[in-house]
Amino acid sequence: MLRYFPAQCTRVTSLRLRSYSQAAHSIPPAPRLTALTTPEETSEARAWISTFKTQEIPKASVELSFSRSSGPGGQNVNKVNTKATLKCPLDAPWIPAWAHAHIKQNPHYVSSSKSIQIQSTVFRSQSQNIDDCLSKLHGIVLAASSVEVKNEPSEEQKKRVVSLERAEKARRRQEKSYRSEVKRGRSKGGWD
């Protein structure tokens, strides 16, 4: 809903817009990588994921709307706008490009607006529903960005795999030689 504001309020609104842009940048911007093909890109993505895990998504970086919840709750449901709906564009600077394909497969993705839309009616309070939406969004982005990151095995793990492969080959050779001896023993004709 748009309202006309006098000139004094316009200054306040412009301050709000500036704080909106600063708050949106408090999340580390995602590296501009479309795919993780090289180890350098993977390590850069891993570093971004580790910093993103510790941070919260600010309310100013998403679009929030509120409405009345449905279901039981008496007069509180009928009077208070506690249902929170969060909408976040997919091209936000803090959502990594390599995660877009996985986010598009998420049921919260809305293809007509190219955004992620999350609703929460779990709690009776509006602020708790906002926090629930933000935590769901954080989880979706974190899960989608972590899918492409593959962990490199350590030297110890590589050595262990090599030793297990050698043991498997030795066991297989031993089984084959045992079966060969059994079959060779059958062909000598020692039953007469």
C-alpha positions in Angstrom: 0.0 0.0 0.0 1.5 3.4 -1.0 0.9 6.5 0.9 1.9 10.1 0.3 4.5 11.3 2.7 5.5 15.0 3.3 9.1 16.1 2.5 10.3 15.5 6.0 9.3 11.8 5.9 10.9 11.4 2.5 14.3 11.9 4.2 13.5 9.2 6.7 12.5 6.9 3.9 15.8 7.5 2.1 17.6 6.7 5.3 15.7 3.4 5.4 16.7 2.6 1.8 20.4 3.2 2.7 20.2 0.9 5.7 18.5 -1.7 3.5 21.4 -1.7 1.1 23.9 -1.8 3.9 22.1 -4.7 5.6 21.9 -6.7 2.4 25.7 -6.5 2.1 26.2 -7.7 5.7 26.0 -11.2 4.3 29.2 -12.1 2.4 28.6 -11.8 -1.3 28.9 -15.2 -3.0 31.8 -15.8 -5.3 30.9 -15.2 -9.0 31.3 -18.9 -9.9 28.8 -20.6 -12.1 30.2 -24.1 -11.7 32.8 -25.6 -9.4 35.2 -27.3 -11.8 38.7 -26.6 -10.5 40.0 -27.2 -6.9 40.6 -23.4 -6.5 36.9 -22.7 -7.2 35.9 -25.5 -4.8 38.1 -24.1 -2.1 36.7 -20.6 -2.7 33.2 -22.0 -2.5 34.0 -23.9 0.7 35.4 -20.7 2.3 32.2 -18.8 1.4 30.1 -21.7 2.9 32.0 -21.7 6.1 31.5 -17.9 6.6 27.8 -18.2 5.5 27.1 -20.9 8.1 27.9 -18.6 11.0 25.9 -15.6 9.7 22.2 -14.9 9.8 20.2 -13.4 7.0 19.0 -9.9 7.9 15.4 -9.1 7.6 16.2 -6.1 5.3 17.7 -8.4 2.6 14.3 -10.1 1.9 10.8 -9.0 1.3 8.4 -9.8 4.1 4.6 -9.7 4.1 2.1 -10.7 6.8 -1.4 -12.0 6.9 -3.8 -13.8 9.2 -3.0 -17.4 10.1 -5.5 -20.2 9.6 -6.4 -23.0 12.0 -7.1 -23.1 15.7 -6.2 -20.3 18.0 -9.5 -18.5 18.8 -9.7 -14.7 18.5 -5.9 -14.3 18.2 -6.0 -16.0 14.8 -8.8 -13.7 13.6 -7.3 -10.4 14.8 -3.5 -10.6 14.5 -1.4 -10.9 11.3 1.0 -13.6 12.6 1.6 -15.5 9.3 4.9 -14.5 7.8 5.6 -14.8 4.1 9.2 -14.3 2.9 10.2 -13.6 -0.7 13.8 -13.5 -1.8 14.9 -13.1 -5.5 17.1 -15.8 -6.8 19.5 -13.2 -8.3 20.4 -11.7 -4.9 24.1 -11.1 -4.6 24.5 -13.4 -1.6 23.0 -16.4 -3.3 25.7 -18.3 -5.2 25.2 -18.9 -8.9 26.4 -22.6 -8.7 23.4 -23.2 -6.3 20.7 -21.8 -8.6 20.0 -25.1 -10.3 19.4 -26.9 -7.0 17.3 -24.0 -5.6 15.1 -24.2 -8.8 14.3 -27.8 -7.9 13.3 -26.8 -4.4 9.5 -26.7 -3.8 9.9 -23.2 -2.3 11.0 -21.8 -5.7 8.5 -19.8 -7.6 9.4 -19.8 -11.3 7.0 -17.0 -12.3 8.8 -14.5 -10.1 12.1 -16.3 -10.1 12.3 -16.1 -6.3 12.2 -18.2 -3.2 8.9 -18.0 -1.2 8.6 -19.3 2.3 5.7 -19.2 4.7 5.5 -19.8 8.4 2.5 -20.2 10.7 4.2 -22.4 13.3 4.2 -19.8 16.1 1.6 -17.5 17.5 4.0 -14.5 17.3 4.9 -12.7 14.1 8.6 -12.2 15.1 9.0 -15.9 15.7 7.5 -16.7 12.3 9.9 -14.2 10.7 12.8 -15.9 12.4 11.5 -19.3 11.3 11.2 -18.1 7.6 14.8 -16.7 7.7 16.2 -19.9 9.2 14.4 -22.0 6.5 15.9 -19.7 3.8 19.3 -20.0 5.3 19.0 -23.8 5.3 17.8 -23.9 1.7 20.7 -21.7 0.4 23.2 -23.6 2.6 22.1 -27.0 1.4 21.9 -26.0 -2.3 25.4 -24.4 -2.2 26.9 -27.4 -0.4 25.7 -30.0 -2.9 28.3 -29.1 -5.6 31.2 -28.9 -3.1 33.1 -32.2 -3.1 35.6 -33.0 -0.3 39.0 -34.0 -1.5 40.3 -37.2 0.3 43.3 -36.8 2.6 46.6 -38.5 1.9 45.9 -41.0 4.7 42.5 -41.9 3.1 44.2 -42.3 -0.3 46.9 -44.7 1.2 44.1 -46.7 2.9 42.2 -47.1 -0.3 45.4 -48.3 -2.1 46.1 -50.8 0.6 42.5 -52.1 0.6 42.7 -52.5 -3.2 45.9 -54.5 -2.9 44.4 -56.7 -0.2 41.3 -57.3 -2.4 43.5 -58.3 -5.4 45.5 -60.7 -3.2 42.4 -62.3 -1.7 40.9 -62.7 -5.2 44.1 -64.3 -6.5 44.2 -66.7 -3.6 40.5 -67.7 -4.2 41.2 -68.3 -7.9 44.3 -70.4 -7.2 42.3 -72.5 -4.6 39.4 -73.0 -7.1 42.0 -73.9 -9.8 43.6 -76.5 -7.5 40.2 -78.0 -6.7 39.3 -78.4 -10.4 42.8 -79.7 -11.2 42.4 -82.4 -8.5 39.1 -83.5 -10.1 40.6 -84.0 -13.5 43.4 -86.4 -12.5 41.0 -89.3 -12.3 42.1 -90.6 -9.0 38.7 -92.3 -8.2 39.4 -95.7 -9.9 
